[in-house]
Amino acid sequence: MLARKFVLVVTALLMPLACGDDGNEVQDEIEGTADCAQICSRYNTCVSNVDETGCIDLCEDAADETEAGENAAENCEDCLDGKTCEEAESCWAGCPVAVVPE
C-alpha cells in the first residue's frame, strides 16, 4: 500500500515535466489576469469609464495571443505602479487597454 502511494506521488510530481509544462504557465496566467485587472481598473479611474470586465477580457486575449501583448501588459503595469493618474498619462500609449463603453 505504501509503495502504491509512493508511485502515485512520484507520478503526480513528474507528470508536468513529462507533458512539457515547466510549472510557470499557471503562474503566468495568474499574473496576466492580475495585470489586466489592474490596468483596466486604473484606466477606468484615471481616463474614462469603461466596462472593466470587457476591458480585462480583451486585454487578457491580447496578452495570451502574442508575447508582445504579454510584454505590453507587464510593461504597462510596471509603468502604472505607484503613480498618480496625472503621472500615469504617459503610460497609456503602450498599454493594451481595450476601451469597452459601459
N, C-alpha and C positions, 0 to 999 in steps of 0.2 A: 504494500500500500504506500509506504514512504517513497519507494523507488518510482512508483507511478506519479506521485505528486511532484517529485523532483523533475521527472521528464516533462511534465506539463509546464512547470515553471520555466525550465530552460527553453522549451519550445516557444513559450509566450515571449520570452525575452529576446530570442533570436529571430522571431518572425518578422519584425520590422526591418532587420538587416537583410533578410532573405528577399524581402519584397522591394528592396532598394530604397526604403524610406530612412533617411538619416535622422529622423526624430524631430526635425525642425519645421516640417510642414504645418503641424498643428500650431506651434508657437507663431509661425509666420502668419497663419490665418487669424489667430487671436490678435496679434499686433496690427495686422492690416485693418481689422474691424475697428480696433481702438483708434487707429489713425484717422479713419474716415469719420467716425463719430465725433471726434474732437474737432476735426477740420470743419465739418458741416455745422456743428454747434456754434463754433466761433464765427463762421460766415453768417449764420443766422443772426447772431448777436451784433456783429460789427458792420455788416454790409447791407444785407437785405433779408427780409423774412422769406424763408424757403420751407418747403416740406422737407424736414430733416431726414425722415425715413427714406424718401425718394432720393435725396441727395446722397445719403450713405450708400444706398444700393448701387447707384450709378458710379460713385467713387470706388466702391469695392470691385465692381465689374472692371473698371479701368485698371485698377491695381492688380487684379487677377489675370487680365489678358496679356499684359506685357511687363517685362522687367522695368521698362521706362516708366510705366504707370505706377508700379510699386515704388520706384525710387522717387517719383514726383510726390506721392503721398507722404513718404518718410521725410523728404526734404521740406515739404510744406509744414508738417507737424513740428519739425525742428525749428523752422523759421518762426512759427507762431508762439512757441514755448516762452512763457514769461513776458510777453509783450502786451501792451495795451492795444486797443483797437486801432488807435492812431498810429502806433509804431508798427503794427502788422500790415498796414496798407501796402507796403512793398512786397509782401509775401504772396498776395493773391494771384498775381500773374502766373506763378509757377505751380499753383495748386490745382489738383484735379477736382475742382468744385463744379458740380453739375447743378445749375440753378433750376430747381423744380418749384414753380409757384405753389403757394399754399392753396 
